[in-house]
Amino acid sequence: MKLAANLSMLFTEQPMLERFGAAKSAGFNAVEIQFPYVEKVADIKAQLKEHNLECVLINVPAGDLMEGGEGLASVPGKEAEFAAALVECLSYVTSLRVKRVNVLPGRCLDDAKYPQYLETFKRNLNTAAEMFKPLGVTVTFEAINTFDMPGFVIHNVQQMLDVVEESKHDNIKMQFDVYHMARMEEGDVSAIISRLGDQIGHIQFADVPGRGEPGTGELDFKSIFYAIEYSSYKGWVGAEYKPTKNTEDTLRWKQFIASSIAMCT
């Protein structure tokens, strides 16, 4: 299994540019960053080179989403802002050689406007896919649970499947977050991964309900890691959780992976 450390959530005991070395020391060969735009792209590139790391995923800028707003990707009338966000993302993608870009659908805070928001999102997603396809970049989009983010436009597996089916570009894939889909009670996440592996462009994980490291909640990560390892999904798997202690002291979950592989030997 190819593991990546999400530097926006792990190793936060240190400044961002020091987290690359910490991730490498902890045994990761790849990282992902939710929104890298605060840091100069040259500084990130230097850290990746120094520590022989690959940056496997970044998000397209999402406007006011993380501050409780609706974001950019689904909001009618914000198409120009979303287009500018794609251009900013493109500069990081080309410099860092990122091969996965995630578009966060954002929120719709007025249920009556949901159909328009969904259509806007699908158009913007296809625009992103068209922009990044010549670079060999897969564009993912993520369903997020409505407990943490009420009104999130895409919040379950079926909605993701519908968007993929309707999309105009074959470089659009689902981003499957184990934590968010378990929170939405989408069923056995292991079975979903086993069934839909070839339609998934990226996987992330955290435990439920607290979004801590595996072993702090109720999910069976031996079965989840087994499902990932033996599904048709062969991409990176991002550790995107909120450490309950110093990050280095939360990595015992890696033992679950060895146990998962042993389940079939």
N, C-alpha and C positions, 0 to 999 in steps of 0.2 A: 504494500500500500504506500502510495506517495503522499507524504504528510507535509502540510504547510502550516506555518505559524501565522496567525492573524496578529500583526503588530499593532493594530489599533486597540486590541483588547488584552493581548499577552505582553508580558515584560514591561508593563507600564510603570514599574518601579524606577525605570530609567527614561531619559529623554528619547524621543523617537529615533534619532540617528544612532543611539547606542544600543537599540534593541536588535539590530541586525546581528551584531556580534554575539549578543546573548542567545539569540535563536540558534545560531550556528553552534555555539558551545553546548547547547542543549540537544543537539543531534538533528536539527532540521536542515534540509537542503533547499528549502523554498519558503517564501513568505507571501502574504497577501496584505494589502493595506486598504482599508475602507475608503478613506479620502486622503490621498497623499499630498494634496495641493498646498498645504501650509509649508511644506519643505520644498526647497529648490530641487528640481529634477536632477541637476548635476550632483548634488549631495547624495541623493538616494542612489544614483547610478554608481557613485564611488563606493558606497557601502556594499552594494551588491557585488561589485568586482572584488573588493578587499576580502570579503568573506565567502566568495564563490557561491553565491546564492542566486536563485531565480525568483523573480517577482511574477507570480502566476495569476494574480487577479487584482484589479482595482475597480472602484465604483465610478460611474459618471457623476460629476457634481450634481447635488440634489436640492440646491436652493435652501429653503427654510425648513426642509423636512425634519431634520434632527432637532429643531427648536420648536416642534409642534405644529408646523405649517403643513401645507399640502404638497410641497415639493415642486418639481418641474414637469416630470415626464407625462403626467396625465392631465394637466390643467389646461383647459381651452384658453387660448389667448396668451399662453406662455411659450408658444412654439419657438419664437426667436431666442428666448432665454435658454431653452433646451438646446437649440442649435449651437449657441455659444458655448454651452457646457460640453458638448461633443468635441468642439474644436480644442478646448482646453485639455480634455481627456486625451485627445489624439496626440498632443505634444508629449505627454507622459508615456503613452503606449509606444510610440515610435522610439523614444530615447531608451526606455527601460525594456523594450522587447516583450511587453506583456501580451499574452495570448488569450486572456479571458477578460472581458469587460462586462460589468454588471450594471444594469439599468434598474434603479429602484422605482417601481410604479408610483409610489406616493399615496396620499390620502384623498378621499372625496368626503368632505364634511357636510354635504347636502345630498341625501339619498336620491332626491328627485333628479339630480344631475348625473347620477352614476353612469347611465348609458353613454352620455357625451364624454365623460372622463375615460371610460374604457376604450372608446373609439379613438380618442386622442392618444392614449397610451399606445395602442396598436400601431397607429401611424408613426409615432415617434420611434417606437422600437424598430420598425422596418427601416426608417431613416438611418438609425444607428447601425443596423446590420449592413446596409448598403455601403456606408462610409468605411466600416472596418473590414469588410470582406476582402478587398484587395491585399490587405496585410496578413491574411490568414488568421484573423482574430474571430473567436466565437463570442457572440453577444448573449449574455444570460440575463434573466430577470427573475426576481425572487418573490415568493409568497411569504408574507409576514403575518404573524398572528394578530388578531384584533383585540387581544387583551393588552398587549404592549403598545400597539399602535392602532387605536380605534379608527375605523373608516378606511383601512388600507385597501386599495383598489383590488389587488390580487392577494387572496388569503387562503387558498386551498389548492390541492393538487389538480382537481378537475379544471379549475380556471386556468392553471398553467398549461395543461394539455390542450385546452381549447385554443389558447393563444398560439401555441406552437403549430397546431394543425392549420390555423388560418393564416399563418405568417407566409410572407412571400420569399423568404430567404432561408436556405438550409443551414446557415450559421447562427440561427437562433435556437437556444436550448434553455431548458429549465435550470435554475439554480435551486438545489434541494437542500434546505436547512432542516436538519433533524430536530432541532429544538423547536422551531416555529411550527412545523407540521405536527409534532407530538402535542404541542399546546393546543392546536386546533382539533385534536382528537381525530386525526385523519386515518386512524387504524394502526395496524402493525407497520411501523416505518421500515422495518427490515424487509417485509414482503413487498412494499411499494418499491424500494430500491432494487430488489431482485427482479421485479416485473418491468420496471421502466428505465433500467440502467442506460440503455442506448439513447434515451431522450433527455438525459441529464447532462448538463454542461459543466457543473461544478457541485461539490458537496461540502457542507459545513456542519459542525456538530457542537452541541453543548447539552448538558443534562437538564432534566425537567423535575421540579418547576423553577428552580432558582437561576438557571442558566450558568451554573457552575461547571467545573470539570467533571468528566465521566466518573461515576462512583459517588457523587454527592447528591444524587436524586434517585428517581425511580426507573430510569430506562435501563434495559439490558444491553449494555454496549458490547458484550461478547457476541451476541447475536447480530447486532447492528454492524460491527466491523466484519464479521463473517459474511454478511450479506453484501457489503461493499466489495470485499476482496474477491468474491466469487460471482459477482454480477457481471454484466457486459460493460459496466462503467469502468474505464481505465484511467480517468483523469486524477487530478489532485484532490486531496481531502483536507479541508481547512479546519484547524482547531480554533474555533471562534467562541470562546467562553469567557466568563468573568471569574478569574481565579479567586478561590476562597482564602488563599494565603499567597506568599511569594510564588511567582510563576514556577520557578525551578522546583518548588516543593509540591506542585500539583501534577507532575508528569507521570505518575504511577499508572495512569490509564494506558500507557503504551504496553503494559503487560497484558491488557485485554486483547491487544492485537495478536500477540504471540499465542494466547490461549485460543483465540478465534481460529487461527490457522490450524492449530493442533486439533480442533474439533473434527476435521475431516481426514486426519492422517492416522 
